[in-house]
Amino acid sequence: MFKKMAADALGLSDIGVVVPREDFDKTDSDDFIFNEKSEKIYFLIKTKADEYCFTNLGLIHVDGANAMSKKRMLRRYDYEYSVISDVLLETAGTIDLDVEIKFTINNVPQSIDIHKRFINEIKDLYKALHAISLEQKSNATKLDYAKEGLTLAAQALGRTSSQNATPAQSFEDITRFAAGWLEANKDEYKRKDFGEVFEKYINN
C-alpha cells in the first residue's frame, strides 16, 4: 500500500486522466479518426502508456508496451462488429486515488484506472457504455428472430415457387429473397453509429 501511495505521489503510477475536448487534437488517437465517415471523439482517457478513445463509431486503443517505450500498437473495435458487455464501475475507497471502469469488447476484457477526480465523467462514460451494451444485446436478439423468420419464409416460398417454376428458378427466387431479407435486417439491427447515445450521456 505504501509503495502505491509513493508511486502516486511521485507521478509514477499508470492512473489515467480524462482528456478535455479542446486537447483531443494533441493525442495520438486523433490521427486515426475517420473524418471522411463523420467520426467524432466523445471521450478520451490517457494513461502514461495508453489511450482509450471512444468515438461514435468505435473504440480506438493506442496500446503502449510501457511508459518508457515509444512503440505503440493500435487496436480498433468498431461497434458494428464488436459487442460491448460486462460493463462495471469500481469507485474509489477512502485512501484510493483511482476509480476503475471495466468492460469487454469483442471478447477482449478492458480495465482502465482513472484518477478519482474524474469520477463524474467516468460515471457518464459508464452509462453510455452500458446503454450501448443493452442496445447491442437487444438488436442481436431481434436479428436472431429475423433469421428464424427468414427460414420459415424461405420454406414457404420454396413450396410456392416449386409449383410454377423449374428447380433452378425456385432456387434463384429463394436466394434473392434471402439475400434481400438479411441485408434489410442487418442494416436495422447492426448499428454502426452510437453518436446519439454518447450525446445523451456525455457532457459536451
SEVEXRO-889593 format. One record per atom (N, C-alpha, C): x, z, y. Coordinates in steps of 0.1 Angstrom, whole numbers, padded with zeros to 4 digits, always signed. Example, Ala and Ser with C-alpha at 12.3 -4.5 7.8 and 13.67 -1.06 7.14 Angstrom:
REM residues 2
+0132+0078-0057
+0123+0078-0045
+0132+0078-0033
+0128+0071-0022
+0137+0071-0011
+0129+0079+0000
This chain:
REM residues 204
+0008+0000-0012
+0000+0000+0000
+0009+0000+0013
+0020+0008+0013
+0028+0009+0024
+0036-0004+0027
+0039-0011+0016
+0046-0023+0017
+0037-0034+0024
+0024-0033+0020
+0014-0043+0025
+0012-0040+0040
+0012-0027+0044
+0010-0024+0058
+0022-0028+0066
+0034-0026+0060
+0046-0030+0067
+0047-0045+0069
+0043-0052+0059
+0043-0067+0059
+0033-0072+0070
+0021-0066+0070
+0011-0070+0080
+0016-0067+0095
+0023-0055+0096
+0028-0052+0109
+0039-0061+0114
+0047-0066+0105
+0058-0075+0108
+0053-0090+0108
+0041-0092+0105
+0036-0106+0105
+0041-0114+0093
+0044-0107+0082
+0050-0114+0071
+0040-0117+0060
+0028-0112+0061
+0017-0114+0051
+0011-0128+0054
+0003-0132+0044
-0004-0145+0045
-0018-0144+0048
-0022-0136+0057
-0035-0134+0062
-0039-0145+0072
-0050-0152+0069
-0054-0163+0077
-0061-0160+0090
-0061-0170+0099
-0068-0168+0112
-0078-0180+0113
-0088-0178+0120
-0098-0189+0123
-0093-0196+0135
-0091-0209+0134
-0086-0218+0145
-0097-0221+0154
-0095-0219+0167
-0106-0222+0177
-0107-0237+0178
-0119-0242+0181
-0123-0256+0182
-0113-0264+0190
-0109-0258+0202
-0100-0265+0211
-0086-0268+0205
-0083-0261+0194
-0070-0262+0188
-0070-0270+0175
-0082-0276+0171
-0082-0284+0159
-0072-0295+0158
-0070-0301+0170
-0061-0313+0170
-0046-0309+0169
-0043-0296+0169
-0030-0291+0167
-0026-0288+0152
-0036-0290+0144
-0034-0287+0129
-0031-0300+0121
-0025-0298+0109
-0022-0309+0100
-0035-0315+0095
-0045-0307+0093
-0058-0312+0088
-0064-0323+0096
-0062-0322+0109
-0068-0331+0119
-0064-0345+0116
-0052-0347+0111
-0046-0360+0108
-0053-0367+0097
-0061-0360+0089
-0067-0366+0077
-0082-0367+0078
-0087-0366+0090
-0102-0367+0093
-0105-0382+0093
-0116-0386+0086
-0121-0400+0086
-0130-0402+0099
-0124-0405+0110
-0132-0407+0122
-0141-0419+0121
-0137-0429+0113
-0145-0441+0111
-0158-0438+0104
-0158-0426+0097
-0170-0422+0089
-0178-0411+0097
-0174-0409+0109
-0180-0399+0118
-0178-0385+0112
-0166-0383+0106
-0163-0370+0100
-0160-0360+0112
-0164-0348+0111
-0162-0338+0121
-0158-0324+0115
-0148-0318+0121
-0144-0305+0117
-0154-0294+0122
-0158-0285+0114
-0167-0274+0118
-0161-0261+0117
-0151-0259+0108
-0145-0246+0106
-0131-0248+0100
-0121-0241+0105
-0107-0243+0101
-0100-0229+0100
-0095-0226+0088
-0087-0214+0086
-0073-0218+0083
-0064-0211+0090
-0049-0214+0089
-0042-0201+0085
-0034-0202+0074
-0025-0192+0070
-0011-0197+0072
-0001-0188+0068
+0013-0193+0070
+0016-0205+0062
+0010-0207+0050
+0013-0218+0042
+0002-0228+0040
-0010-0225+0043
-0022-0233+0040
-0031-0235+0052
-0039-0246+0051
-0050-0248+0060
-0063-0252+0051
-0074-0246+0055
-0087-0249+0048
-0096-0254+0059
-0098-0267+0058
-0106-0274+0069
-0120-0278+0063
-0130-0273+0069
-0144-0276+0064
-0150-0286+0074
-0153-0297+0069
-0160-0308+0077
-0174-0310+0072
-0181-0319+0079
-0194-0323+0074
-0194-0330+0061
-0183-0336+0057
-0182-0344+0045
-0174-0338+0034
-0166-0328+0037
-0159-0322+0026
-0149-0311+0030
-0142-0305+0021
-0131-0295+0023
-0118-0302+0022
-0110-0301+0032
-0096-0306+0032
-0087-0293+0031
-0079-0293+0020
-0070-0282+0018
-0056-0287+0019
-0049-0283+0030
-0035-0286+0031
-0027-0274+0025
-0022-0277+0013
-0016-0266+0005
-0001-0266+0006
+0004-0255+0012
+0019-0253+0013
+0023-0245+0001
+0035-0248-0005
+0040-0240-0016
+0043-0226-0012
+0048-0224+0000
+0051-0211+0006
+0053-0213+0021
+0054-0202+0027
+0055-0202+0042
+0069-0208+0046
+0079-0208+0038
+0092-0213+0042
+0094-0228+0039
+0085-0233+0031
+0087-0247+0027
+0080-0257+0036
+0085-0268+0039
+0079-0279+0047
+0070-0288+0039
+0071-0287+0025
+0063-0296+0017
+0049-0292+0017
+0040-0302+0017
+0026-0299+0017
+0019-0308+0007
+0009-0303+0000
+0001-0310-0009
-0014-0311-0003
-0018-0323-0001
-0032-0325+0005
-0042-0326-0007
-0052-0318-0006
-0063-0319-0016
-0076-0321-0008
-0084-0330-0012
-0097-0333-0005
-0108-0332-0016
-0119-0324-0012
-0130-0322-0020
-0143-0327-0013
-0147-0339-0016
-0159-0345-0009
-0172-0339-0015
-0181-0334-0007
-0193-0327-0011
-0202-0336-0021
-0201-0349-0019
-0208-0359-0027
-0205-0357-0042
-0192-0354-0044
-0188-0354-0058
-0183-0340-0062
-0182-0330-0053
-0176-0317-0055
-0187-0306-0053
-0190-0299-0063
-0201-0289-0062
-0195-0276-0058
-0201-0269-0049
-0197-0256-0044
-0206-0245-0052
-0199-0235-0057
-0206-0224-0064
-0199-0211-0063
-0206-0200-0067
-0199-0187-0067
-0194-0183-0054
-0201-0184-0043
-0197-0181-0030
-0198-0166-0028
-0186-0159-0025
-0186-0145-0024
-0178-0141-0011
-0182-0130-0005
-0175-0124+0007
-0172-0110+0004
-0159-0107+0005
-0154-0093+0003
-0150-0088+0017
-0158-0078+0022
-0155-0072+0035
-0143-0063+0034
-0138-0059+0046
-0126-0050+0047
-0129-0036+0045
-0120-0028+0038
-0122-0014+0037
-0116-0007+0050
-0115+0006+0050
-0111+0013+0062
-0097+0010+0067
-0088+0008+0057
-0074+0005+0062
-0070-0009+0059
-0079-0017+0054
-0076-0032+0051
-0076-0039+0065
-0067-0049+0065
-0066-0058+0077
-0073-0071+0074
-0078-0073+0062
-0083-0087+0059
-0096-0086+0052
-0104-0097+0053
-0116-0099+0045
-0113-0111+0036
-0121-0113+0026
-0118-0124+0017
-0130-0132+0013
-0129-0145+0015
-0140-0153+0011
-0136-0161-0002
-0145-0161-0012
-0141-0168-0025
-0153-0178-0028
-0149-0189-0034
-0159-0198-0039
-0152-0208-0048
-0160-0215-0056
-0155-0225-0065
-0160-0239-0060
-0151-0249-0059
-0154-0262-0056
-0148-0272-0065
-0156-0280-0071
-0152-0290-0081
-0144-0283-0093
-0150-0271-0096
-0144-0262-0107
-0131-0256-0104
-0127-0257-0091
-0114-0251-0087
-0117-0238-0079
-0113-0227-0083
-0115-0214-0076
-0107-0214-0063
-0113-0209-0052
-0106-0208-0039
-0107-0193-0035
-0097-0188-0030
-0097-0174-0024
-0089-0174-0012
-0095-0170-0001
-0089-0171+0012
-0090-0157+0019
-0078-0152+0023
-0077-0139+0030
-0077-0142+0045
-0086-0136+0053
-0086-0138+0067
-0086-0125+0075
-0080-0124+0086
-0079-0112+0094
-0093-0107+0097
-0095-0094+0096
-0109-0089+0097
-0115-0090+0111
-0106-0093+0121
-0112-0095+0134
-0121-0107+0135
-0120-0116+0124
-0128-0128+0124
-0140-0126+0115
-0144-0114+0112
-0155-0112+0103
-0168-0119+0106
-0171-0119+0119
-0184-0126+0123
-0183-0141+0120
-0172-0147+0123
-0170-0161+0120
-0171-0164+0105
-0165-0155+0097
-0164-0157+0083
-0178-0155+0077
-0186-0146+0083
-0200-0144+0078
-0208-0157+0080
-0205-0164+0091
-0212-0177+0094
-0208-0187+0083
-0195-0187+0080
-0190-0197+0070
-0196-0194+0057
-0196-0181+0053
-0203-0177+0040
-0217-0182+0039
-0225-0181+0050
-0239-0185+0050
-0239-0200+0048
-0231-0208+0055
-0231-0222+0054
-0227-0227+0040
-0217-0221+0034
-0213-0225+0021
-0223-0221+0010
-0229-0210+0012
-0240-0205+0003
-0252-0215+0004
-0255-0219+0016
-0266-0228+0018
-0263-0242+0011
-0251-0247+0013
-0247-0259+0007
-0248-0258-0009
-0243-0247-0014
-0243-0244-0028
-0258-0245-0034
-0267-0238-0027
-0281-0238-0031
-0287-0252-0031
-0284-0260-0020
-0290-0273-0020
-0284-0282-0030
-0271-0281-0033
-0265-0289-0043
-0271-0286-0057
-0273-0273-0059
-0279-0269-0072
-0293-0274-0074
-0301-0273-0063
-0315-0278-0063
-0315-0293-0065
-0306-0301-0058
-0306-0315-0059
-0301-0320-0073
-0292-0312-0080
-0288-0315-0093
-0300-0314-0103
-0308-0304-0101
-0320-0302-0110
-0330-0314-0108
-0332-0317-0095
-0341-0328-0092
-0336-0342-0098
-0323-0344-0097
-0317-0356-0103
-0319-0356-0118
-0317-0345-0125
-0320-0344-0139
-0334-0348-0143
-0343-0343-0135
-0358-0346-0137
-0360-0361-0135
-0353-0367-0125
-0355-0381-0122
-0349-0389-0134
-0338-0385-0140
-0333-0392-0151
-0342-0391-0163
-0348-0379-0165
-0358-0378-0176
-0370-0388-0174
-0374-0388-0161
-0385-0398-0158
-0381-0412-0160
-0368-0415-0157
-0363-0429-0160
-0364-0432-0174
-0360-0423-0183
-0361-0426-0197
-0375-0429-0202
-0384-0421-0197
-0398-0423-0201
-0403-0437-0195
-0400-0439-0183
-0405-0452-0176
-0399-0464-0183
-0386-0463-0186
-0379-0475-0193
-0385-0477-0207
-0389-0467-0214
-0395-0469-0227
-0409-0475-0225
-0416-0471-0215
-0429-0477-0213
-0428-0492-0208
-0418-0494-0200
-0416-0508-0195
-0412-0517-0207
-0404-0511-0216
-0399-0519-0227
-0410-0523-0236
-0420-0514-0238
-0431-0518-0246
-0440-0528-0240
-0442-0527-0227
-0450-0537-0219
-0443-0550-0219
-0430-0550-0216
-0423-0563-0214
-0422-0570-0227
-0420-0563-0238
-0418-0570-0251
-0430-0578-0256
-0442-0575-0250
-0454-0582-0254
-0455-0596-0248
-0448-0598-0237
-0449-0611-0230
-0436-0617-0227
-0425-0612-0232
-0412-0618-0229
-0403-0617-0241
-0392-0625-0240
-0382-0625-0251
-0374-0612-0250
-0367-0608-0261
-0359-0596-0260
-0349-0596-0249
-0343-0608-0246
-0333-0609-0235
-0339-0606-0222
-0351-0612-0220
-0358-0609-0207
-0362-0595-0206
-0367-0589-0216
-0371-0574-0216
-0359-0566-0213
-0347-0569-0219
-0335-0561-0216
-0331-0562-0202
-0332-0574-0196
-0329-0577-0182
-0338-0569-0173
-0351-0569-0176
-0361-0562-0168
-0358-0547-0168
-0355-0541-0180
-0353-0527-0181
-0340-0523-0174
-0329-0532-0176
-0317-0529-0169
-0318-0529-0154
-0325-0539-0149
-0327-0540-0134
-0335-0528-0129
-0345-0524-0136
-0354-0513-0132
-0346-0500-0133
-0338-0498-0143
-0330-0485-0144
-0319-0484-0133
-0313-0496-0130
-0302-0495-0120
-0308-0492-0106
-0320-0498-0103
-0326-0495-0090
-0331-0481-0089
-0336-0476-0100
-0342-0462-0101
-0330-0452-0099
-0319-0454-0106
-0308-0445-0105
-0302-0445-0091
-0300-0457-0085
-0295-0459-0072
-0303-0452-0062
-0316-0453-0062
-0325-0447-0053
-0325-0432-0054
-0325-0427-0066
-0324-0412-0067
-0311-0406-0064
-0300-0414-0067
-0287-0409-0064
-0286-0407-0049
-0290-0417-0041
-0290-0416-0026
-0298-0404-0021
-0309-0401-0028
-0317-0390-0023
-0312-0376-0027
-0306-0375-0039
-0302-0362-0044
-0287-0359-0044
-0279-0369-0040
-0264-0367-0039
-0261-0367-0024
-0262-0356-0018
-0260-0356-0003
-0245-0357+0000
-0242-0365+0010
-0228-0367+0014
-0224-0359+0026
-0233-0358+0035
-0231-0352+0048
-0239-0339+0050
-0232-0328+0052
-0238-0315+0054
-0236-0310+0068
-0234-0319+0077
-0232-0315+0091
-0244-0307+0096
-0256-0310+0092
-0268-0303+0096
-0268-0289+0092
-0263-0286+0080
-0262-0272+0076
-0251-0264+0084
-0240-0271+0086
-0230-0264+0094
-0235-0262+0109
-0242-0271+0114
-0248-0269+0128
-0257-0257+0128
-0264-0255+0117
-0273-0244+0117
-0266-0230+0117
-0255-0229+0110
-0249-0216+0108
-0236-0214+0116
-0228-0224+0119
-0216-0222+0126
-0218-0223+0141
-0213-0213+0148
-0214-0212+0162
-0206-0223+0169
-0211-0231+0177
-0204-0241+0184
-0199-0237+0198
